[in-house]
């Protein structure tokens, strides 16, 4: 988070976006607000203790606020103890777009690249179903994040995650010429397509919560259902549709991680491995970027609660080569 030091005591202040806020009760019976605060540099948990609406005001998701407080460590993770908070006013001259974590690539360019790849497929069934789904969901794809809190939880994150896996699939297909390249890439392009229904996302590209369907069904089941509907409407070969559905249903690898079934053919296994690799590399890069050379990060729950080491032998600010 890009806060400005106020003095030598560790107090900071700055503008940020309320990503989430929840009123809770402390062990002493006092009300407090539990915030997730964000800017383009990241996010931090914040606590406003002994909260009253009369004294502090009321806050909701996506509010822009100015905050003063003290950053300290709690269980190895930075936490902000909020001393003062207010809503932004016109005189602050800040815009919400300046505080939205956004991928480094143009969403339009990523979308056009993915659509162009699908349009070049020799398999007409794969070409028709992938392009139809992408064209029908273009508006949401341009700003949708890939996750609620974890990897690629950024504006445009879903397209970046998808294009990253497609690039990896293209290279793997060169190494293993017996792979069905177009099937693998089609699975990559559709594996997370129903995250468009799984999350509640506002125009800023921030996921506010899981939808009812997202909680009850999840994006794997909804993705397979979507493929079924398009396959029936477009007259797609039943066997081809079944392969795509299996890739979507199995791409989390193991039932304990949400997969409906384990991958049962080569391209399904590769998709699962590439999806896991891209998400983990992103999480690891994010964790080590925030620590100094020769130091370890805090434990990362999403990575088996590991601490990660920054050897600093490379420039971690380099972006992936997607184009």
Helices and strands as residue ranges (DSSP letters): E 4-5, E 11-25, E 31-39, E 42-48, H 53-56, E 64-74, E 77-87, G 90-92, G 96-99, H 107-119, H 124-136, H 138-141, H 157-175, H 181-190, H 195-198, E 199-201, E 207-210, H 212-216, H 218-234, H 238-250, G 255-257, H 266-289, G 301-303
